[in-house]
Amino acid sequence: MQKISQVAHYAPAQVVTNDDLSKIMDTSDEWIRSRTGIQERRISLNENTSDLATNVAHQLLEKSGLSPVGLDFVLVATISPDSPMPSVAARVQGAIGAVNAFAFDMQAVCSGFLYAMEAGANFIRSGKYKKVVIVGADKMSSVIDYTDRATCPIFGDGAAAFMLEPPGRIWE
């Protein structure tokens, strides 16, 4: 059994509304809202996926009060890495100073974050690892087709993360 001890999220500042999309494709705010419920999405103008992931990892560490030196591993679920290598997770691991952690990416599109959570839980179940950072980060604006109204309105850029740990005692 494991516990999620802390969570964090990050979204870039640039907002793209449904009305903004209606200016570049055949769509409308009503069409998008009625099908998806989405009103706006965030787009990164000058950050890579690793930047989004690093930002949220820093937030997570700050909220948890943990030193990055105490992390065992960093796992990033993404389908939009900066490059084939190094992995986004390795970039994050280096950027946050998690010198004792190993790191890898998991690329499984929409289900990637869930797969990453299960992988992290299994590493903890092994008894060898105690502090696991799981990040879901994507810069979909770098791969999305802005002429496809079936998919474009659904995606934006951002990151979320959580700290996964073994469960504590009942009184903790």
C-alpha positions as CSV (number, residue, x, y, z in Angstrom):
1,M,0.0,0.0,0.0
2,Q,1.2,3.5,-0.8
3,K,0.0,7.0,-0.1
4,I,0.0,10.2,-2.0
5,S,1.6,12.6,0.4
6,Q,1.6,15.8,-1.7
7,V,0.3,17.2,-5.0
8,A,1.1,20.1,-7.2
9,H,0.1,21.5,-10.6
10,Y,1.5,24.0,-13.1
11,A,-0.1,25.7,-16.1
12,P,1.6,28.2,-18.4
13,A,0.4,31.8,-18.3
14,Q,-0.9,32.0,-21.9
15,V,-4.6,31.4,-22.1
16,V,-6.3,30.3,-25.4
17,T,-10.0,30.6,-25.2
18,N,-12.6,28.9,-27.4
19,D,-13.2,32.3,-29.1
20,D,-9.5,32.5,-29.9
21,L,-9.8,29.1,-31.6
22,S,-12.9,30.2,-33.5
23,K,-10.7,32.8,-35.2
24,I,-8.4,30.1,-36.8
25,M,-10.8,27.3,-37.5
26,D,-14.4,26.5,-38.1
27,T,-15.7,26.3,-34.6
28,S,-17.3,28.3,-31.8
29,D,-17.3,28.6,-28.1
30,E,-20.8,26.9,-28.0
31,W,-19.6,24.0,-30.2
32,I,-16.6,23.3,-28.0
33,R,-18.3,23.8,-24.6
34,S,-21.3,21.6,-25.6
35,R,-19.0,18.7,-26.6
36,T,-16.2,19.0,-24.1
37,G,-17.1,21.4,-21.3
38,I,-13.8,23.2,-22.0
39,Q,-13.7,27.0,-21.9
40,E,-10.0,27.6,-22.2
41,R,-6.7,25.9,-22.2
42,R,-3.1,27.0,-21.4
43,I,-0.4,27.1,-24.0
44,S,3.4,27.5,-23.4
45,L,5.0,30.0,-25.5
46,N,8.6,29.5,-24.4
47,E,8.8,26.4,-22.2
48,N,9.5,22.8,-23.1
49,T,7.8,19.8,-21.5
50,S,10.8,19.4,-19.2
51,D,10.4,23.0,-18.1
52,L,6.7,22.4,-17.2
53,A,7.7,19.2,-15.4
54,T,10.6,20.8,-13.5
55,N,8.4,23.7,-12.4
56,V,5.8,21.3,-10.9
57,A,8.5,19.2,-9.3
58,H,10.0,22.2,-7.6
59,Q,6.5,23.1,-6.3
60,L,6.0,19.6,-5.1
61,L,9.3,19.6,-3.2
62,E,8.6,23.1,-1.7
63,K,5.1,22.0,-0.5
64,S,6.4,18.7,1.0
65,G,9.5,20.3,2.6
66,L,11.7,17.5,1.3
67,S,15.2,17.9,0.0
68,P,15.7,16.6,-3.6
69,V,18.6,14.6,-2.3
70,G,16.1,12.3,-0.4
71,L,14.2,11.3,-3.5
72,D,14.6,7.8,-4.8
73,F,13.3,8.3,-8.3
74,V,11.5,10.6,-10.7
75,L,9.0,9.2,-13.2
76,V,7.5,11.4,-15.9
77,A,4.5,10.4,-18.0
78,T,4.6,12.4,-21.3
79,I,3.8,12.0,-24.9
80,S,5.6,15.2,-25.9
81,P,9.2,15.0,-24.8
82,D,11.7,17.7,-25.6
83,S,13.7,15.2,-27.6
84,P,14.2,11.4,-27.7
85,M,17.0,11.7,-25.2
86,P,17.8,12.6,-22.5
87,S,14.4,11.7,-21.1
88,V,12.2,14.4,-19.6
89,A,12.5,12.6,-16.2
90,A,16.3,12.8,-16.4
91,R,16.2,16.5,-17.2
92,V,13.9,17.0,-14.2
93,Q,16.1,14.9,-12.0
94,G,19.1,17.0,-12.9
95,A,17.3,20.3,-12.7
96,I,15.9,19.8,-9.2
97,G,19.1,18.3,-7.8
98,A,17.8,14.8,-7.1
99,V,21.4,13.3,-7.2
100,N,20.4,10.0,-5.6
101,A,17.4,9.3,-7.7
102,F,17.1,7.4,-11.0
103,A,14.7,8.6,-13.6
104,F,12.7,7.5,-16.7
105,D,9.8,8.5,-18.9
106,M,6.7,6.6,-19.5
107,Q,5.0,7.2,-22.9
108,A,1.4,5.9,-22.9
109,V,-0.6,8.9,-24.0
110,C,-3.8,9.5,-21.9
111,S,-3.3,6.6,-19.6
112,G,0.4,7.3,-19.0
113,F,-0.2,9.1,-15.7
114,L,-2.1,6.1,-14.4
115,Y,0.6,3.7,-15.6
116,A,3.2,5.8,-13.9
117,M,1.3,5.8,-10.7
118,E,1.1,2.0,-10.8
119,A,4.8,1.7,-11.6
120,G,5.7,4.0,-8.8
121,A,3.5,2.0,-6.4
122,N,5.2,-1.2,-7.4
123,F,8.7,0.3,-6.8
124,I,7.5,1.3,-3.3
125,R,6.0,-2.2,-2.7
126,S,9.5,-3.7,-3.5
127,G,10.6,-2.1,-0.2
128,K,13.7,-0.5,-1.8
129,Y,12.2,2.9,-2.5
130,K,10.5,5.4,-0.2
131,K,10.2,8.8,-2.0
132,V,8.8,8.7,-5.6
133,V,8.0,11.8,-7.6
134,I,5.4,11.1,-10.4
135,V,4.9,13.8,-12.9
136,G,2.4,14.1,-15.8
137,A,3.5,16.8,-18.2
138,D,2.8,17.6,-21.8
139,K,3.3,20.4,-24.3
140,M,0.6,19.3,-26.7
141,S,0.7,22.7,-28.4
142,S,3.9,21.5,-30.0
143,V,2.3,18.5,-31.7
144,I,-1.4,19.4,-32.1
145,D,-3.0,20.2,-35.5
146,Y,-4.6,23.6,-35.1
147,T,-6.8,23.0,-38.1
148,D,-8.5,19.9,-36.7
149,R,-11.5,20.9,-34.6
150,A,-12.1,17.4,-33.5
151,T,-8.9,17.3,-31.4
152,C,-7.4,20.8,-31.2
153,P,-9.9,22.2,-28.6
154,I,-9.3,19.3,-26.2
155,F,-5.5,19.8,-25.6
156,G,-3.3,22.3,-23.9
157,D,0.0,22.4,-22.0
158,G,0.6,21.8,-18.3
159,A,1.9,19.5,-15.6
160,A,0.8,17.9,-12.4
161,A,2.8,15.9,-9.9
162,F,2.5,14.0,-6.7
163,M,4.7,12.5,-4.1
164,L,4.2,8.8,-3.6
165,E,5.4,7.2,-0.3
166,P,4.9,4.1,1.8
167,P,2.0,4.5,4.2
168,G,2.9,5.9,7.6
169,R,1.7,4.7,10.9
170,I,-2.0,5.4,11.8
171,W,-1.0,8.1,14.3
172,E,1.3,10.0,11.8
